[in-house]
Amino acid sequence: MNSPIIIAVIASIATVVVFILAGKISNKWAKGAVQIFSVLFGIFLAGAISSDTAISTKSGEYFFYIMITVAILGKILGKKKSAANA
């Protein structure tokens, strides 16, 4: 793979899926540990898919931007959902 954006998107999707699945864990310590692991796994995955250092660095940068966007969207959509339930 030569496109750092595609690599970052793959890593971000994997991170979000694991993060969402971690929400189904009832133990709060295990849930938090899995959520932290999912982010670390995504960072590792973004850098490890390509053997070219420049592409790995760029994909890590794009991964960071995508995850910031996902976090902002999660906050916005989460507030709308909780306001509708009130």
The first five atom37 places (N, CA, C, CB, O) and aatype in JSON, in Angstrom:
{
  "aatype": [12, 2, 15, 14, 9, 9, 9, 0, 19, 9, 0, 15, 9, 0, 16, 19, 19, 19, 13, 9, 10, 0, 7, 11, 9, 15, 2, 11, 17, 0, 11, 7, 0, 19, 5, 9, 13, 15, 19, 10, 13, 7, 9, 13, 10, 0, 7, 0, 9, 15, 15, 3, 16, 0, 9, 15, 16, 11, 15, 7, 6, 18, 13, 13, 18, 9, 12, 9, 16, 19, 0, 9, 10, 7, 11, 9, 10, 7, 11, 11, 11, 15, 0, 0, 2, 0],
  "atom_mask": [
    [1, 1, 1, 1, 1],
    [1, 1, 1, 1, 1],
    [1, 1, 1, 1, 1],
    [1, 1, 1, 1, 1],
    [1, 1, 1, 1, 1],
    [1, 1, 1, 1, 1],
    [1, 1, 1, 1, 1],
    [1, 1, 1, 1, 1],
    [1, 1, 1, 1, 1],
    [1, 1, 1, 1, 1],
    [1, 1, 1, 1, 1],
    [1, 1, 1, 1, 1],
    [1, 1, 1, 1, 1],
    [1, 1, 1, 1, 1],
    [1, 1, 1, 1, 1],
    [1, 1, 1, 1, 1],
    [1, 1, 1, 1, 1],
    [1, 1, 1, 1, 1],
    [1, 1, 1, 1, 1],
    [1, 1, 1, 1, 1],
    [1, 1, 1, 1, 1],
    [1, 1, 1, 1, 1],
    [1, 1, 1, 0, 1],
    [1, 1, 1, 1, 1],
    [1, 1, 1, 1, 1],
    [1, 1, 1, 1, 1],
    [1, 1, 1, 1, 1],
    [1, 1, 1, 1, 1],
    [1, 1, 1, 1, 1],
    [1, 1, 1, 1, 1],
    [1, 1, 1, 1, 1],
    [1, 1, 1, 0, 1],
    [1, 1, 1, 1, 1],
    [1, 1, 1, 1, 1],
    [1, 1, 1, 1, 1],
    [1, 1, 1, 1, 1],
    [1, 1, 1, 1, 1],
    [1, 1, 1, 1, 1],
    [1, 1, 1, 1, 1],
    [1, 1, 1, 1, 1],
    [1, 1, 1, 1, 1],
    [1, 1, 1, 0, 1],
    [1, 1, 1, 1, 1],
    [1, 1, 1, 1, 1],
    [1, 1, 1, 1, 1],
    [1, 1, 1, 1, 1],
    [1, 1, 1, 0, 1],
    [1, 1, 1, 1, 1],
    [1, 1, 1, 1, 1],
    [1, 1, 1, 1, 1],
    [1, 1, 1, 1, 1],
    [1, 1, 1, 1, 1],
    [1, 1, 1, 1, 1],
    [1, 1, 1, 1, 1],
    [1, 1, 1, 1, 1],
    [1, 1, 1, 1, 1],
    [1, 1, 1, 1, 1],
    [1, 1, 1, 1, 1],
    [1, 1, 1, 1, 1],
    [1, 1, 1, 0, 1],
    [1, 1, 1, 1, 1],
    [1, 1, 1, 1, 1],
    [1, 1, 1, 1, 1],
    [1, 1, 1, 1, 1],
    [1, 1, 1, 1, 1],
    [1, 1, 1, 1, 1],
    [1, 1, 1, 1, 1],
    [1, 1, 1, 1, 1],
    [1, 1, 1, 1, 1],
    [1, 1, 1, 1, 1],
    [1, 1, 1, 1, 1],
    [1, 1, 1, 1, 1],
    [1, 1, 1, 1, 1],
    [1, 1, 1, 0, 1],
    [1, 1, 1, 1, 1],
    [1, 1, 1, 1, 1],
    [1, 1, 1, 1, 1],
    [1, 1, 1, 0, 1],
    [1, 1, 1, 1, 1],
    [1, 1, 1, 1, 1],
    [1, 1, 1, 1, 1],
    [1, 1, 1, 1, 1],
    [1, 1, 1, 1, 1],
    [1, 1, 1, 1, 1],
    [1, 1, 1, 1, 1],
    [1, 1, 1, 1, 1]
  ],
  "atom_positions": [
    [[0.85, -1.18, 0.0], [0.0, 0.0, 0.0], [0.88, 1.23, 0.0], [-0.96, 0.0, 1.21], [1.81, 1.35, 0.8]],
    [[0.6, 2.13, -0.89], [1.41, 3.33, -1.0], [0.68, 4.58, -0.56], [1.88, 3.49, -2.4], [1.29, 5.65, -0.51]],
    [[-0.59, 4.49, -0.25], [-1.35, 5.67, 0.13], [-1.49, 5.76, 1.65], [-2.73, 5.66, -0.54], [-2.12, 4.9, 2.26]],
    [[-0.89, 6.8, 2.25], [-1.0, 6.92, 3.7], [-2.43, 7.19, 4.18], [-0.09, 8.01, 4.19], [-2.77, 6.85, 5.32]],
    [[-3.25, 7.79, 3.33], [-4.63, 8.07, 3.74], [-5.41, 6.76, 3.87], [-5.32, 9.01, 2.73], [-6.17, 6.59, 4.82]],
    [[-5.22, 5.85, 2.92], [-5.91, 4.56, 2.99], [-5.46, 3.77, 4.22], [-5.67, 3.74, 1.71], [-6.27, 3.15, 4.9]],
    [[-4.17, 3.8, 4.49], [-3.64, 3.12, 5.67], [-4.25, 3.71, 6.94], [-2.1, 3.21, 5.72], [-4.64, 2.97, 7.84]],
    [[-4.33, 5.03, 7.02], [-4.89, 5.69, 8.19], [-6.37, 5.37, 8.35], [-4.7, 7.2, 8.1], [-6.84, 5.18, 9.47]],
    [[-7.1, 5.3, 7.26], [-8.53, 4.96, 7.32], [-8.71, 3.53, 7.82], [-9.19, 5.14, 5.94], [-9.59, 3.27, 8.64]],
    [[-7.91, 2.6, 7.33], [-8.0, 1.21, 7.78], [-7.72, 1.12, 9.28], [-7.01, 0.31, 6.99], [-8.44, 0.44, 10.01]],
    [[-6.67, 1.79, 9.74], [-6.34, 1.77, 11.16], [-7.43, 2.44, 12.0], [-5.0, 2.47, 11.4], [-7.73, 1.97, 13.1]],
    [[-8.02, 3.5, 11.49], [-9.08, 4.2, 12.22], [-10.33, 3.34, 12.33], [-9.41, 5.52, 11.54], [-10.97, 3.3, 13.38]],
    [[-10.69, 2.66, 11.25], [-11.86, 1.79, 11.29], [-11.65, 0.66, 12.29], [-12.16, 1.21, 9.88], [-12.55, 0.34, 13.07]],
    [[-10.47, 0.07, 12.28], [-10.17, -1.0, 13.24], [-10.25, -0.48, 14.67], [-8.77, -1.59, 12.97], [-10.77, -1.16, 15.55]],
    [[-9.74, 0.72, 14.91], [-9.77, 1.3, 16.25], [-11.19, 1.58, 16.7], [-8.96, 2.59, 16.28], [-11.55, 1.26, 17.84]],
    [[-12.0, 2.16, 15.84], [-13.38, 2.49, 16.21], [-14.2, 1.22, 16.46], [-14.05, 3.33, 15.1], [-15.01, 1.19, 17.39]],
    [[-14.0, 0.19, 15.66], [-14.74, -1.06, 15.86], [-14.39, -1.68, 17.21], [-14.42, -2.06, 14.72], [-15.29, -2.08, 17.95]],
    [[-13.12, -1.75, 17.54], [-12.71, -2.31, 18.83], [-13.21, -1.43, 19.97], [-11.18, -2.46, 18.91], [-13.63, -1.96, 21.01]],
    [[-13.18, -0.12, 19.81], [-13.64, 0.8, 20.84], [-15.14, 0.61, 21.1], [-13.35, 2.26, 20.43], [-15.57, 0.61, 22.25]],
    [[-15.93, 0.45, 20.04], [-17.37, 0.24, 20.19], [-17.65, -1.11, 20.83], [-18.07, 0.34, 18.82], [-18.51, -1.21, 21.71]],
    [[-16.94, -2.14, 20.41], [-17.13, -3.46, 21.01], [-16.73, -3.47, 22.49], [-16.32, -4.51, 20.25], [-17.29, -4.24, 23.27]],
    [[-15.78, -2.63, 22.86], [-15.37, -2.54, 24.27], [-16.5, -1.98, 25.13], [-14.12, -1.68, 24.41], [-16.54, -2.23, 26.33]],
    [[-17.4, -1.21, 24.53], [-18.52, -0.66, 25.28], [-19.47, -1.73, 25.8], [0.0, 0.0, 0.0], [-20.26, -1.45, 26.7]],
    [[-19.41, -2.93, 25.26], [-20.27, -4.02, 25.69], [-19.73, -4.75, 26.92], [-20.46, -5.0, 24.56], [-20.41, -5.61, 27.48]],
    [[-18.52, -4.42, 27.35], [-17.91, -5.05, 28.52], [-18.48, -4.38, 29.77], [-16.35, -4.93, 28.49], [-18.52, -3.16, 29.86]],
    [[-18.93, -5.19, 30.73], [-19.58, -4.63, 31.92], [-18.58, -4.14, 32.97], [-20.5, -5.66, 32.53], [-18.87, -3.18, 33.68]],
    [[-17.43, -4.78, 33.09], [-16.43, -4.37, 34.06], [-15.77, -3.07, 33.59], [-15.36, -5.49, 34.28], [-15.21, -3.02, 32.49]],
    [[-15.83, -2.02, 34.42], [-15.34, -0.72, 33.96], [-13.82, -0.7, 33.77], [-15.73, 0.36, 34.96], [-13.32, 0.03, 32.9]],
    [[-13.07, -1.48, 34.56], [-11.62, -1.5, 34.4], [-11.22, -2.22, 33.12], [-10.96, -2.18, 35.61], [-10.34, -1.77, 32.39]],
    [[-11.88, -3.32, 32.85], [-11.59, -4.06, 31.61], [-12.02, -3.24, 30.4], [-12.31, -5.43, 31.61], [-11.33, -3.21, 29.38]],
    [[-13.15, -2.57, 30.51], [-13.65, -1.72, 29.41], [-12.65, -0.61, 29.11], [-15.03, -1.12, 29.77], [-12.32, -0.37, 27.95]],
    [[-12.17, 0.08, 30.14], [-11.2, 1.15, 29.95], [-9.89, 0.64, 29.37], [0.0, 0.0, 0.0], [-9.29, 1.3, 28.52]],
    [[-9.45, -0.53, 29.84], [-8.2, -1.1, 29.33], [-8.32, -1.45, 27.85], [-7.81, -2.34, 30.15], [-7.39, -1.21, 27.08]],
    [[-9.44, -2.03, 27.46], [-9.64, -2.4, 26.06], [-9.74, -1.15, 25.19], [-10.89, -3.27, 25.9], [-9.24, -1.14, 24.06]],
    [[-10.39, -0.1, 25.68], [-10.5, 1.13, 24.91], [-9.13, 1.78, 24.71], [-11.45, 2.12, 25.6], [-8.83, 2.26, 23.61]],
    [[-8.32, 1.81, 25.75], [-6.96, 2.35, 25.61], [-6.14, 1.49, 24.66], [-6.27, 2.44, 27.0], [-5.42, 2.01, 23.81]],
    [[-6.26, 0.16, 24.79], [-5.55, -0.75, 23.9], [-5.97, -0.53, 22.45], [-5.81, -2.2, 24.3], [-5.14, -0.62, 21.55]],
    [[-7.25, -0.23, 22.21], [-7.72, -0.05, 20.83], [-7.05, 1.15, 20.18], [-9.24, 0.11, 20.8], [-6.72, 1.1, 18.99]],
    [[-6.85, 2.21, 20.93], [-6.18, 3.39, 20.37], [-4.7, 3.09, 20.12], [-6.33, 4.6, 21.33], [-4.16, 3.46, 19.08]],
    [[-4.06, 2.42, 21.06], [-2.65, 2.06, 20.87], [-2.49, 1.09, 19.7], [-2.07, 1.44, 22.15], [-1.53, 1.18, 18.94]],
    [[-3.44, 0.17, 19.56], [-3.43, -0.77, 18.44], [-3.56, -0.02, 17.12], [-4.57, -1.8, 18.58], [-2.87, -0.36, 16.15]],
    [[-4.41, 0.98, 17.06], [-4.59, 1.77, 15.84], [-3.34, 2.54, 15.47], [0.0, 0.0, 0.0], [-2.97, 2.62, 14.3]],
    [[-2.68, 3.11, 16.47], [-1.44, 3.84, 16.21], [-0.37, 2.88, 15.68], [-0.93, 4.54, 17.51], [0.33, 3.2, 14.72]],
    [[-0.27, 1.71, 16.31], [0.69, 0.71, 15.84], [0.36, 0.24, 14.43], [0.72, -0.49, 16.8], [1.24, 0.1, 13.58]],
    [[-0.92, -0.01, 14.18], [-1.35, -0.49, 12.87], [-1.07, 0.54, 11.78], [-2.83, -0.84, 12.89], [-0.64, 0.19, 10.68]],
    [[-1.32, 1.81, 12.08], [-1.08, 2.87, 11.09], [0.4, 2.94, 10.7], [-1.54, 4.22, 11.64], [0.72, 3.24, 9.55]],
    [[1.27, 2.68, 11.64], [2.7, 2.74, 11.34], [3.28, 1.45, 10.8], [0.0, 0.0, 0.0], [4.31, 1.47, 10.13]],
    [[2.62, 0.32, 11.08], [3.21, -0.97, 10.74], [2.79, -1.52, 9.38], [2.85, -1.96, 11.79], [3.43, -2.44, 8.87]],
    [[1.74, -0.99, 8.79], [1.26, -1.55, 7.52], [2.28, -1.34, 6.41], [-0.09, -0.92, 7.13], [2.5, -2.23, 5.59]],
    [[2.9, -0.18, 6.37], [3.87, 0.11, 5.3], [5.29, 0.01, 5.85], [3.62, 1.52, 4.71], [5.56, 0.37, 7.0]],
    [[6.19, -0.47, 5.01], [7.59, -0.56, 5.42], [8.35, 0.72, 5.12], [8.26, -1.75, 4.74], [9.48, 0.9, 5.59]],
    [[7.77, 1.62, 4.34], [8.41, 2.89, 4.01], [8.19, 3.87, 5.16], [7.84, 3.47, 2.67], [7.06, 4.1, 5.59]],
    [[9.27, 4.44, 5.65], [9.19, 5.32, 6.81], [8.36, 6.57, 6.54], [10.57, 5.72, 7.25], [7.58, 6.99, 7.39]],
    [[8.51, 7.16, 5.38], [7.77, 8.38, 5.06], [6.27, 8.11, 5.0], [8.25, 8.97, 3.72], [5.47, 8.91, 5.49]],
    [[5.88, 6.99, 4.41], [4.46, 6.65, 4.33], [3.91, 6.33, 5.71], [4.24, 5.46, 3.37], [2.8, 6.73, 6.04]],
    [[4.68, 5.62, 6.53], [4.25, 5.3, 7.89], [4.06, 6.55, 8.72], [5.26, 4.38, 8.57], [3.1, 6.66, 9.48]],
    [[4.96, 7.5, 8.58], [4.86, 8.76, 9.32], [3.63, 9.54, 8.89], [6.12, 9.6, 9.13], [2.9, 10.05, 9.74]],
    [[3.4, 9.64, 7.61], [2.24, 10.37, 7.09], [0.94, 9.67, 7.5], [2.31, 10.49, 5.55], [-0.03, 10.34, 7.86]],
    [[0.92, 8.34, 7.44], [-0.3, 7.63, 7.83], [-0.59, 7.8, 9.31], [-0.19, 6.13, 7.48], [-1.75, 7.88, 9.71]],
    [[0.45, 7.86, 10.14], [0.25, 8.14, 11.56], [-0.31, 9.53, 11.79], [0.0, 0.0, 0.0], [-1.16, 9.74, 12.66]],
    [[0.16, 10.49, 11.01], [-0.36, 11.85, 11.1], [-1.83, 11.9, 10.69], [0.47, 12.81, 10.22], [-2.65, 12.52, 11.37]],
    [[-2.16, 11.26, 9.58], [-3.55, 11.22, 9.13], [-4.44, 10.46, 10.11], [-3.64, 10.58, 7.75], [-5.59, 10.83, 10.32]],
    [[-3.9, 9.4, 10.72], [-4.65, 8.65, 11.73], [-5.02, 9.57, 12.89], [-3.82, 7.44, 12.25], [-6.15, 9.53, 13.38]],
    [[-4.07, 10.39, 13.32], [-4.33, 11.34, 14.4], [-5.46, 12.29, 14.03], [-3.05, 12.13, 14.73], [-6.36, 12.52, 14.83]],
    [[-5.41, 12.85, 12.83], [-6.46, 13.78, 12.39], [-7.82, 13.1, 12.29], [-6.09, 14.4, 11.04], [-8.84, 13.68, 12.68]],
    [[-7.85, 11.88, 11.77], [-9.11, 11.15, 11.65], [-9.7, 10.86, 13.03], [-8.91, 9.84, 10.86], [-10.9, 11.0, 13.23]],
    [[-8.86, 10.45, 13.97], [-9.37, 10.12, 15.3], [-9.86, 11.37, 16.04], [-8.28, 9.42, 16.12], [-10.82, 11.29, 16.81]],
    [[-9.23, 12.51, 15.83], [-9.72, 13.76, 16.42], [-11.1, 14.08, 15.85], [-8.74, 14.94, 16.15], [-12.0, 14.47, 16.59]],
    [[-11.26, 13.91, 14.54], [-12.56, 14.15, 13.89], [-13.61, 13.19, 14.42], [-12.43, 14.02, 12.37], [-14.75, 13.6, 14.67]],
    [[-13.26, 11.93, 14.58], [-14.2, 10.93, 15.11], [-14.6, 11.29, 16.54], [-13.58, 9.51, 15.07], [-15.77, 11.15, 16.9]],
    [[-13.66, 11.74, 17.35], [-13.97, 12.12, 18.73], [-14.92, 13.31, 18.77], [-12.69, 12.45, 19.5], [-15.85, 13.33, 19.58]],
    [[-14.7, 14.3, 17.92], [-15.58, 15.47, 17.87], [-16.98, 15.06, 17.41], [-15.01, 16.55, 16.92], [-17.98, 15.49, 17.99]],
    [[-17.05, 14.24, 16.37], [-18.36, 13.76, 15.89], [-19.07, 12.93, 16.95], [-18.2, 12.94, 14.61], [-20.29, 13.0, 17.09]],
    [[-18.31, 12.13, 17.7], [-18.9, 11.34, 18.78], [-19.49, 12.22, 19.87], [0.0, 0.0, 0.0], [-20.56, 11.91, 20.4]],
    [[-18.82, 13.3, 20.2], [-19.35, 14.23, 21.2], [-20.61, 14.91, 20.7], [-18.3, 15.27, 21.57], [-21.58, 15.05, 21.45]],
    [[-20.6, 15.35, 19.45], [-21.76, 16.03, 18.89], [-22.95, 15.08, 18.8], [-21.44, 16.61, 17.49], [-24.05, 15.42, 19.25]],
    [[-22.75, 13.91, 18.23], [-23.84, 12.96, 18.07], [-24.28, 12.38, 19.42], [-23.43, 11.83, 17.14], [-25.45, 12.05, 19.6]],
    [[-23.35, 12.25, 20.35], [-23.7, 11.76, 21.68], [-24.59, 12.73, 22.43], [0.0, 0.0, 0.0], [-25.5, 12.3, 23.14]],
    [[-24.34, 14.04, 22.3], [-25.17, 15.03, 22.96], [-26.58, 15.05, 22.38], [-24.54, 16.42, 22.85], [-27.55, 15.16, 23.13]],
    [[-26.7, 14.93, 21.07], [-28.03, 14.91, 20.45], [-28.81, 13.69, 20.91], [-27.91, 14.93, 18.92], [-30.02, 13.78, 21.13]],
    [[-28.15, 12.56, 21.04], [-28.82, 11.34, 21.45], [-29.29, 11.45, 22.89], [-27.88, 10.14, 21.29], [-30.42, 11.06, 23.21]],
    [[-28.44, 11.99, 23.78], [-28.83, 12.09, 25.18], [-29.89, 13.17, 25.38], [-27.61, 12.39, 26.05], [-30.73, 13.04, 26.28]],
    [[-29.89, 14.23, 24.58], [-30.91, 15.26, 24.69], [-32.26, 14.73, 24.22], [-30.51, 16.5, 23.86], [-33.3, 15.14, 24.75]],
    [[-32.27, 13.84, 23.26], [-33.52, 13.26, 22.77], [-34.14, 12.32, 23.8], [-33.29, 12.51, 21.45], [-35.36, 12.16, 23.85]],
    [[-33.3, 11.7, 24.62], [-33.81, 10.78, 25.63], [-34.34, 11.5, 26.86], [-32.73, 9.81, 26.04], [-35.08, 10.91, 27.64]],
    [[-33.98, 12.76, 27.05], [-34.37, 13.5, 28.26], [-35.8, 13.98, 28.24], [-33.47, 14.67, 28.45], [-36.25, 14.61, 29.2]]
  ]
}
